[in-house]
């Protein structure tokens, strides 16, 4: 193959043409014939035994051309990128494919190039870093969580109330016909938890043990397509009721749930744990503010393809938590299976993907500007650290990721350290830009953001991990 006409264009794209000679094309055509011959039936020949000349005579000389071109295209693209010394992003476009009478083939590709970056200030930046504090209410809230986890289930004989755990049988009908996913027996439902479709739990309240009741429910318009906005009937039977009996807060409780002998010691350990969490969160917030300043200070046009690729990577990584490991599954189908709609994609995943891409671009630029390199000893030490963190041998990690990838990750870590080691943490913002005092994440989530924050200063609201993660359709619709 020969690479011709490599042209870099103004819009940060490039085009190049790659030509294969007649021998390469002939080999690809013959490979396509051999791959398909077993399924070819020609009168007068046993299936899979027809000579290539006979097949081409019957179906045309070009019958295997498309498969041959498909076979050669990736090789042509890789050669063009390598010889053109192009750093490409996204998927290439094939703008022209030609097969000549001499049976040579040529491809013209158009590609997006890695963006040109102009660094701004990335050293000596400053940002607010909150002082970690823990108040008594947080400790009490943690204690309450532990009490609920260790509560005893007590059966009660009365009508159902909010907060009860109702064991129920239910069966859903649409227009008199049972619908899929609407039936279960012996299901424990915490009334008031909002686990079921709106109106369901409220109608269970007041039922007595052994009572059977028809619940009239209308599904929300945003529900699964086959039930959205539909009026259905759930036939429900209440089997039993239980309530949680919380343990007393005393030394015995502390001994049961921890390694401490007294409640005061246990409370102190919770306070220390919360303080450490707040310190880690404050450090993370500080680093995010510094990184945002550094990325805002650089000048770069981020290709949309890079953001889309990163967004798909985020979705597929999350999908693996649910056993969805099929890398060939179309993204649209995967999003549908996970219950991720276009609003979630645009408001949560794409902004996160853009932030990550801009960070990576920044670190690459810093690596180049600072001429950051690694020694073999540093790479080996980094490999061991990574291997230890995942419980594997360094050789296995290197074989899986490749030494070049590991080396580049180490360079990024050095670039990160360079940025943050020179950063300055301040206790408060300048008076003219001072915003309302930052609260711990748990307290802040329950309040609205300050209305007076300007558009330029406003940053995307931070969400807890559970809120930020997309929900699966199964999780949202279970037993509804």
Buried (B, 14 or more C-beta within 10 A) or exposed (E): BBBEEBEEEEEBBBBBBBBBEEEBBBBBBEBBBEEBBEEBEBEEEEEEEBEBEBBBEEEEEEBBBEBBBEBBBEBBBEBBBEBBEBEBBBEBEEEEBEBEEEBBBBBBBBBBBBBEBEBEEBBEBBBBBBEBEBEEEBBEBBBEEBBEEEEEEEEBEEBBBEEBBBBBBBBBBBEEEEBEBBBBEEBEBBBEEEBBBEBBBEBBBEBEBEEEBEBEBBBEEEBBEEBEEBEBBBBBBBBBBBBBEEBEBEBEBBBEBBEBEEBEBBBEBBBEEBBEBBBEBBBEBBBBBBBBBBBEBBEBEBBEBBBBBBBBEBBBEBBEEEEBEEEEEEBEEBBEBBBBEEEBBEEBBBEBBBBBBBBBBBBBBBBEEBEBEBEEEBBBBBBEEBBEEEEEEBEEBBEEBEEEEBBBBBBBBBBBEBBBEEBEBEEEBEEEEEBEEBEBBBEEEEEEEEEEEEEEEEEEEBEEEEEEEBBBBEEEBEBB
